[in-house]
Amino acid sequence: MKTKTVVLGGLICAVVVFLGYGFSFAGAPAAASNAKVGTVSIRDIFRDCKANINYRDRAITEQNRRNAELDALEKKVAADEAGLKALKPGSSDYMKQYEALINEQAQYEAKKQFLTQQRGLEDRQWTEVLYKEVLRITKELAQKKGLEMVMEVDEPVFPMASTDELMMALQTHKVLYSDGCVSLTAEVVAEMDKIESKLKL
């Protein structure tokens, strides 16, 4: 009798535990559905905000100026190379011109490398300036609207240009569906435009 009672008691406990887990799992989606979630598109914000549009315009103008400097150096190197061919190899004039040419070539390569590094550094610093403001503004808007979470949603553009781009999309595109969430993108852009003059390197 005692054995039957123990077995029956064990079965009852198992059923209670099972039902408890069932109710806890069943209740999880309902709780999640009540969560207030927002979304932002970093790509759209960077594309549309006035500060970044103006930065790109200035960057293109500056890059054209730098390219003109490089072109002038390259043409001088080419002219000196042509002039060197007219001189007698081994003569004092030839050696003097050859030394000048070597220095000009080195100057051209150094300038080209420096300008490439400079442009990359400027773009990285500017992106950091913008991204910090996007994070700050997004947080403030989310708090005002009572949102518990804000997700970044940038849809990949197909077809991909390369395998590397595809792999990057696979690694970074985490939000596959977000219908019903509150989009903050337009409001973030509007707030960014209000502080456009303050956004500087």
N, C-alpha and C positions, 0 to 999 in steps of 0.2 A: 504493500500500500504506500509505504513511504517512498519507494522507488518511483511509483507512478506519479506521486505528488511532486517529487523533485523534477521529473521529466516534464510534467505539465507546466510547472512553474518556469522552467527554462524556456519552453516554447513560448509562453506568454511574454517573457522578457524579450525574447528574440523578435517577436512580432512588434512589441512596443518600440524597440530600438529601430527596427526597420521602418516603421511608420514615421517615427521621429525624423529619420534621415530623409524620408520621402517628402515630408512637409517642409523640411528646411530647404531642400533642393527646389521644390515647387515654388516656395516663396521667393527664392533668389531672383528670378527674372522679373517678378512683379516689382521688387524693390529697385532693381536696376532700371526698369522702365520709367520710374519716377525721378530718376536722376536728371538734373538740368545740365545739358551738355552744349557747349558752343564749338564753333569751328572758325578757323581763319586760313586763308591761302597766302602764305608768305610770298609766293611767286607773283600773285596778283597785286599784293601790297607794294612790292618792290617795283613792279611794272608801272603802277598807276600813280604812286605818290609823287608830288611835284618836286620834292627835294631830290629824288633819285633821277627823275627826268632831266632836271637841270644839271645834276652831276654828270650824267652821261654826255650831255651836250658839251659841257666844259672839258670833259675828258677827251672827247673826239677832237675838239679844237686844239687842245694841248698836244695830243698825239700827232696831229698833222704838223704842228710846229716842230716837234721833235724829229719826225720823219724827214722834214725839209732839211734840218741840220745834218742828219745822217746822209741824206742824198748829196748834199754839198761836199761833205767829207769824202764820200765814195767817188764823186766825179773828180775831185782833186787827186785822189790816189790813182785813178785811171789815167789822168793827164800826166802825172809824174811817171807812171809806168811807161807810157808812150814816149815821153821825153828821154827816159833812161836808155831806150833802145837806139836813140840817135847818137849816143855818146860811145866813145871807144872803151870797151871793157878793160878795167885795170887802171885807167887814167885817173888823175886826181879829181877831175870833174865828175867822172863816172862814180867813184867811190863816195864822193860828197853827196851826189844825188841819190845814190843807193841807200846811204845812211838815212837821209831825209825820208825816203820812201818807206823804209822799214819802220821808222817812227810814226809816220802817218798811218800805215796799216795797223800798227798796234793801237794807236789812238782811236781809229775807227772801230776796231773790234771791242775795245774796252768801253767805248761810248755806247755801242749797240747793246752790249751785255748789261751795262748800268741802266740804260733806259728801260730795258725789258724788266729788270728786277724792280726798278722804281715804280713802273706801272702796276705790276702785280702787288707790291706792298701798298700802294695807294688804294687799289680796289679792295684789298682785304681789310684795311683800316676803315674804309667807308662802309663796307658791308657790316662790320662790327658795330659801327655807330648806329646804323639803321636798325639792325636786329635788336640791339639793346632797347631802343625806343619802342619797337614793335612789342617786345616782351612786357615792357612797363605799361604801355597803353592797353594791351590785351588784358593784363591783370586787373587794371583799374576798371575797365568796362565789364569784365566778368564779375567783379565784386559788386558793382552797381546793379547788375541784372540778376544777381543771386545764382550765378552759374557755378557748378561744382567742378567742372572740368572744361578745358578748351583744347581741342585737338587740331593739329595742322593737317589740312587736306589739300594737297596739290595732285591733281589727276595727271598721270603720265601721258605724254603725247606719242601716239603711234602713227607710223612705224618708227621704231628707234633707229637712230643714226648709226649706232655701233653696238657691239656686244657689251662693251664697257658701260655704255649708257643704260642698256637693259639691265645689267647686273646691279647698277646703282639704283635703278628704280625698284628692283626687287628687294633691295636692302632697306630702302627708305620709305617706300609707299606702304604704310601700315594701315591706314584707314580706308577700307575698301567700300564702305557704304555709310552715309551719314544723313539720310533723309530725316527731316523732323528736328534736326539740331539747329540751334540759333547761330546764324552766320554773322560774325563780327567784322568781316573783311572790309566792307564799305565804311563802317564807322572808324576802324583803325586808320584807313586811308585819310578820312576827313580830319581826324585828330593829328595825324602826321603833317598834313598840309597846314594846320594852324601853327605848328612850330617849325615850319620850313626854314626860316631865317636863322634858327638856332642850331640847325644840324650842320656841323662843319667838322673837317678833319682836325 
